[in-house]
Amino acid sequence: MNNLVALNQDQTITTTSKVIADCFGKEHRSVMRSIKSTKETYEELVSAGAVDGDVGVPIFMNSSYISEQNKELPSYTLNRDAFNLVAMGFTGSKVMQYKLMFIGAFNKMEEIIKTSNQLNQNLLSSDAVQQADLKAQMKEIQLREQRMEISNALEIAKMCGTSFDINEYMDGSNVSMPSQDVLKLKMAMGKQIDTYGTLSLPNTTISWLLEEHDIDMSAKNFNELLVELGLLTTNRVITAKGLHFGTNREKSANSPETEPRWFKDRFTELLGYVRTELNITI
């Protein structure tokens, strides 16, 4: 489960029975039964004219998902109204928190759609200078949408007590952004991810990584490059900007001091960033 809600090509916003089940800690088959019952009652009331609604515009849709055993299994896709109807019947100590998370996700996505549509309209009636500015604003909206989706995935990881690797998440997402923008997005989320404490990637010292990758440079000189890029402080503390590439690990249980540890599988990504930003060959 990655996102609480999804933005579809027709600009509808939906969630699924599987996402709801995972988030609320319920068996999927139990949620499916609840949705089926709610769907039938809703459609009966709409058909009878007892409530507002359009029979031709379903709010519950049959869908499917691929299980961990690589099997296609049935599920439901729900819009905001359908989710609200189903969630009414959920009870438990954390249910309200989960409901508010879903509502917040729907609200944020709706705001993104509204702003995006307005900018597209303005784009059609603007000159070249205005168009450049509007395109920059559209790019910011895209980045904001991606950050919102990542934040949702982080919240889910926190609730489920599972780890979260943003590289795996981005690789599995259909992100139509230039690679340099994707990396900047990852770096912008580094502090938020590190704060969760759910990231347990293998990490080591910069000296070990330089030797492992046959980089002919001392750790001292490489650290100076990281300081120049704002990824590391002069006191050897990884900054918020650098937390995508590593983490500050306590030296010992009795010491408040930390030491920088860099993620093994992100060192190539770090090298690429250093080379590109400083325009050097190492």
Secondary structure by P-SEA (a helix, b strand, c coil): ccccccccccccccccaaaaaaaacccaaaaaaaaaaaaaaaaaaaaaccccccccccccccccccccccbbbbbbbbcaaaaaaaaccccccaaaaaaaaaaaaaaaaaaaaaaaaaaaaaaacccaaaaaaaaaaaaaaaaaaaaaaaaaaaaaaaaacbbbbaaaaaaaccccccaaaaaaaaaaaaaaaaaacccccccccaaaaaaaacccccaaaaaaaaaaaccccccccccccccccbbbbbccccccbbbbbbbccaaaaaaaaaaaaacccc
